[in-house]
Amino acid sequence: MSSELRTRTVVGLALIAMALGALLSGGFLFWLLLVVAGVLMQGEWGDLVGASPDHRRLAMFAVSVPLAILCPLAAGVSWTAFTLMVAAFFFVLLATRSLRLALGLLYICVPVVALLFLRGEAPNLWGLLLAFWALSLVWATDIGAYFAGRAIGGPKLAPRVSPSKTWAGLGGGILAALVTGFLLHRFAGLPMQLAAASGLLAVAAQLGDLFESWMKRRAGVKDSGTLLPGHGGVMDRLDGVAAAAPLAALFYLLLVVP
């Protein structure tokens, strides 16, 4: 194993352990991890859209307001948080006159709301299962796409955006997500409707990855940041989650909630 792959593996396992620990704890710790990730992602988003340092910092302060009110010790997932999210979007838009920078607030806040909503569903173990389903599907998709892409190869999925991705990788990611969903159905009681929808979440996760690759290509950079050795930035690790988590919450509301 090369030193680069070893570093990537160690950091990746540490990130998963941190995410699982916060997920199991729920409440304040889960919210705190999402807030830290969200503020860092807003900074990386600002770099990718070419914002000035002052505008980048302003956007990071602005996104912290709706993220703060989402704290379970404050308003939590509520209309108040939604209102502040919209207000923060328009504040950044008017203050910087940059729609691309302001859109970063929605890109970050919407999946945070979705994950907090799923984790907060009572009883506690039910919320844990829902949030774990949303996150584990992204992890399974990444792993399945990586190994299927390397083993099979074949036509490229979007060569102008991400030359390394293949249709075989997408198929492997969808298969891995479906297997994960049905295992959670069989052994943890995940509703069959959600297990069957897991393949669509895999597609969403891959589209989220492609979207960030497109942003990086436009910005002329390899990674969204350098914070995570072997992985790049926070956005590089959470691009799939940003796309899949809102869809997971929507499926839960449409397919399960009476």
C-alpha positions in Angstrom: 0.0 0.0 0.0 1.4 3.4 -1.0 1.9 6.1 1.6 -0.8 8.2 -0.2 -3.4 5.4 -0.1 -2.4 4.6 3.5 -3.0 8.3 4.5 -6.3 8.4 2.6 -7.5 5.2 4.3 -6.6 6.3 7.8 -8.2 9.7 7.4 -11.3 8.1 5.7 -11.7 5.7 8.6 -11.3 8.5 11.1 -13.9 10.6 9.4 -16.4 7.6 9.3 -15.7 6.9 13.0 -16.3 10.6 13.9 -19.6 10.6 11.9 -20.8 7.4 13.4 -20.0 8.6 16.9 -21.9 11.9 16.4 -24.8 10.0 14.7 -25.1 7.6 17.6 -25.1 10.4 20.1 -27.6 12.5 18.2 -28.8 15.8 19.6 -26.2 18.4 20.3 -23.1 16.5 19.1 -24.7 15.5 15.8 -25.8 19.1 15.2 -22.3 20.5 16.2 -20.5 18.2 13.7 -22.9 19.3 10.9 -22.4 23.0 11.8 -18.7 22.8 11.7 -18.8 20.9 8.4 -21.3 23.4 7.0 -19.3 26.5 7.8 -16.1 24.9 6.4 -18.0 24.0 3.2 -19.3 27.5 2.8 -15.7 28.7 2.9 -14.7 26.2 0.2 -17.8 27.1 -1.9 -16.7 30.7 -1.8 -13.2 29.8 -3.1 -14.7 27.7 -5.9 -17.0 30.5 -7.1 -14.1 33.0 -7.0 -15.5 35.1 -4.1 -13.2 37.7 -2.5 -11.8 37.0 0.9 -14.2 39.5 2.5 -17.2 38.1 0.7 -16.2 34.6 1.6 -16.0 35.4 5.3 -19.3 37.3 5.1 -21.0 34.2 3.7 -19.4 32.0 6.3 -20.8 34.2 9.1 -24.2 34.4 7.3 -24.6 30.6 7.0 -23.7 30.2 10.7 -27.0 32.0 11.7 -29.5 29.5 10.3 -27.2 26.6 11.3 -27.0 27.9 14.9 -30.8 28.2 15.2 -31.0 24.5 14.2 -29.4 23.6 17.5 -31.7 21.3 19.5 -31.2 23.6 22.4 -32.6 26.5 20.3 -35.4 26.3 17.7 -34.2 23.1 16.1 -35.7 22.0 12.7 -38.5 24.5 12.5 -40.0 27.3 10.3 -37.9 29.7 12.2 -34.8 28.0 10.9 -36.2 27.9 7.4 -37.0 31.6 7.5 -33.5 32.5 8.7 -32.0 30.3 5.9 -34.0 32.3 3.3 -33.0 35.6 5.0 -29.3 34.6 5.0 -29.5 33.7 1.3 -31.0 37.2 0.4 -28.6 39.0 2.7 -25.5 37.5 1.0 -27.1 38.0 -2.4 -27.7 41.7 -1.7 -24.5 42.3 0.1 -22.2 40.7 -2.4 -24.3 40.8 -5.6 -23.2 37.3 -6.2 -26.0 34.7 -6.8 -23.4 31.9 -7.1 -22.0 32.7 -3.6 -25.5 33.0 -2.1 -26.6 29.7 -3.6 -23.9 28.1 -1.4 -26.1 28.7 1.7 -28.9 26.7 0.2 -26.5 23.9 -0.9 -25.3 23.6 2.7 -28.3 24.4 4.8 -30.8 22.1 3.0 -28.9 18.8 3.6 -28.1 19.8 7.2 -31.9 20.4 7.8 -32.6 17.0 6.2 -30.2 15.1 8.3 -31.2 16.7 11.5 -34.9 16.1 10.6 -34.2 12.4 10.0 -32.1 11.9 13.1 -34.7 13.7 15.2 -37.6 11.5 14.3 -38.9 9.7 17.4 -38.3 7.2 18.8 -34.6 7.7 19.0 -33.6 4.4 17.4 -36.0 5.1 14.5 -34.3 8.4 13.9 -30.9 6.8 14.1 -31.9 4.2 11.5 -33.2 6.8 9.1 -30.1 9.1 9.3 -27.8 6.1 9.1 -29.6 4.9 6.0 -29.1 8.3 4.3 -25.4 8.4 5.1 -24.5 4.7 4.7 -26.0 4.7 1.2 -23.6 7.5 0.1 -20.7 5.5 1.6 -21.8 2.3 -0.1 -22.3 4.1 -3.4 -18.8 5.6 -3.3 -17.3 2.2 -2.5 -19.3 0.3 -5.1 -18.6 2.9 -7.8 -14.9 2.8 -7.0 -14.4 -1.0 -7.2 -16.8 -1.5 -10.1 -15.2 1.3 -12.1 -11.7 -0.1 -11.5 -12.7 -3.7 -12.2 -14.9 -3.2 -15.3 -13.9 0.2 -16.7 -15.7 0.9 -20.0 -17.4 4.0 -21.3 -17.0 7.2 -19.3 -20.0 8.7 -17.5 -19.2 12.4 -18.0 -15.6 12.6 -19.4 -15.7 16.4 -19.7 -16.6 16.8 -16.0 -15.0 13.8 -14.3 -12.8 11.7 -16.6 -12.4 8.9 -14.0 -16.1 8.1 -13.6 -17.6 5.3 -15.7 -21.1 3.9 -16.3 -19.9 0.7 -14.8 -19.0 2.6 -11.7 -22.5 4.2 -11.5 -24.0 0.7 -11.8 -21.8 -0.6 -9.1 -22.7 2.3 -6.9 -26.5 1.7 -7.4 -26.1 -2.0 -6.7 -24.1 -1.4 -3.5 -26.8 1.1 -2.3 -29.6 -1.3 -3.0 -27.8 -4.1 -1.2 -27.3 -1.7 1.8 -30.9 -0.6 1.8 -32.3 -4.2 1.7 -29.8 -5.3 4.4 -31.1 -2.5 6.6 -34.7 -3.6 5.8 -33.9 -7.2 6.6 -31.9 -6.7 9.8 -32.9 -3.3 11.2 -36.5 -2.8 10.1 -36.0 -0.1 7.4 -39.3 0.3 5.5 -39.3 -1.6 2.2 -40.3 1.6 0.4 -37.1 3.3 1.5 -34.9 0.2 0.8 -36.3 0.1 -2.8 -35.6 3.8 -3.2 -32.0 3.4 -2.3 -30.9 3.1 -5.9 -32.3 6.6 -6.6 -30.3 8.0 -3.7 -27.2 6.4 -5.2 -27.9 8.3 -8.5 -28.4 11.5 -6.5 -25.1 11.0 -4.7 -23.2 10.5 -8.0 -24.9 13.6 -9.5 -23.7 15.5 -6.4 -20.2 14.3 -7.0 -20.4 15.3 -10.6 -21.7 18.7 -9.7 -18.8 19.4 -7.4 -16.4 18.1 -10.1 -17.9 20.6 -12.5 -17.4 23.4 -10.0 -13.8 22.4 -9.4 -13.2 22.2 -13.2 -14.6 25.7 -13.6 -12.4 27.0 -10.8 -9.3 25.2 -12.2 -8.6 23.2 -9.0 -8.2 19.6 -8.2 -9.8 19.7 -4.7 -12.2 22.0 -2.9 -9.6 22.4 -0.1 -6.6 20.9 1.6 -8.0 20.4 5.1 -8.3 16.6 4.9 -5.0 14.8 3.9 -5.6 12.5 1.0 -9.2 13.6 0.6 -9.0 17.3 -0.2 -11.6 19.5 1.3 -14.8 19.0 3.3 -16.9 19.4 0.1 -14.9 16.6 -1.5 -16.2 14.2 1.2 -19.7 15.5 1.5 -20.8 16.3 -2.1 -22.8 13.1 -2.3 -24.4 13.6 1.0 -25.4 17.2 0.0 -27.4 15.8 -2.9 -28.7 12.5 -1.3 -29.8 13.7 2.2 -32.6 16.1 1.0 -34.0 13.3 -1.3 -33.8 10.8 1.6 -35.9 13.1 3.8 -38.4 13.7 0.9 -38.8 10.0 0.3 -39.4 9.4 4.0 -42.1 12.1 4.0 -43.8 10.9 0.8 -43.5 7.1 1.2 -43.6 6.5 5.0 -45.2 9.3 7.0 -49.0 8.9 7.0 
